[in-house]
């Protein structure tokens, strides 16, 4: 799952200025870190649903993706 998220799904999202990174997996739930534009996107939930569909289609696994939004360090100022 880590390879698929980091090497297949994340590059597909980079065209829009964001990306996701695999964080952890527990049972049927996978947590990812949303970075770049994904970290502030209002449509992140729709994108995660699309990612779940791709995982179901390509890997044959039923998972629920949740995201932790990771803002850039310079937003803290």
Phi, psi and omega per residue, in radians:
X1 nan -0.732 3.139
X2 -1.035 -0.829 3.116
X3 -1.038 -0.777 -3.089
X4 -1.110 -0.788 -3.117
X5 -1.173 -0.845 -3.067
X6 -1.281 -0.539 -3.036
X7 -1.845 -0.287 -3.136
X8 -1.998 -0.980 -3.071
X9 -1.267 -0.798 -3.086
X10 -1.006 -0.806 3.105
X11 -1.074 -0.516 3.102
X12 -1.172 -0.537 -3.132
X13 -1.465 -0.330 -3.077
X14 -1.144 -0.371 3.091
X15 -1.108 -0.408 3.120
X16 -1.732 0.114 3.068
X17 1.618 0.076 3.130
X18 -2.253 3.058 3.071
X19 -2.840 2.869 3.101
X20 -2.150 2.643 3.091
X21 -2.214 2.437 3.068
X22 -1.128 2.348 3.091
X23 -1.988 -0.978 3.141
X24 -2.823 2.848 3.129
X25 -2.331 2.330 3.121
X26 -2.471 1.918 -3.085
X27 1.113 -2.181 3.130
X28 -1.704 0.258 -3.126
X29 -2.003 2.339 3.123
X30 -2.142 2.277 3.109
X31 -1.842 2.321 3.113
X32 -2.140 2.784 3.039
X33 -1.776 2.186 3.092
X34 -1.596 2.156 -3.105
X35 -2.186 2.915 3.132
X36 1.109 -2.431 -3.130
X37 -1.114 -0.492 3.118
X38 -1.090 -0.506 -3.092
X39 -1.185 -0.369 -3.126
X40 -2.125 0.120 -3.085
X41 -1.290 2.378 3.120
X42 -1.389 -0.225 -3.117
X43 -1.854 0.370 -3.107
X44 -1.033 -0.682 3.141
X45 -1.069 -0.702 3.093
X46 -1.119 -0.697 3.127
X47 -1.142 -0.718 3.113
X48 -1.137 -0.619 3.054
X49 -1.093 -0.713 3.100
X50 -1.104 -0.725 3.112
X51 -1.097 -0.713 3.094
X52 -1.056 -0.723 3.102
X53 -1.099 -0.721 3.114
X54 -1.123 -0.711 3.107
X55 -1.112 -0.763 3.120
X56 -1.065 -0.758 -3.101
X57 -1.243 -0.817 -3.020
X58 -1.467 -0.650 -3.061
X59 -1.882 -0.229 -3.135
X60 1.242 0.411 -3.140
X61 -1.968 2.475 3.087
X62 -1.736 1.929 -3.118
X63 -2.296 2.753 3.021
X64 -1.974 2.081 3.138
X65 -1.614 2.362 2.987
X66 -2.224 2.604 -3.064
X67 -2.109 2.490 2.964
X68 -1.834 2.098 -3.118
X69 -1.391 2.146 -3.127
X70 -1.958 1.826 -3.127
X71 -1.388 2.656 3.120
X72 -1.082 2.634 -3.097
X73 -1.005 -0.557 -3.080
X74 -1.315 -0.156 3.077
X75 -1.317 -0.262 -3.096
X76 -1.316 -0.178 -3.077
X77 -1.497 nan nan
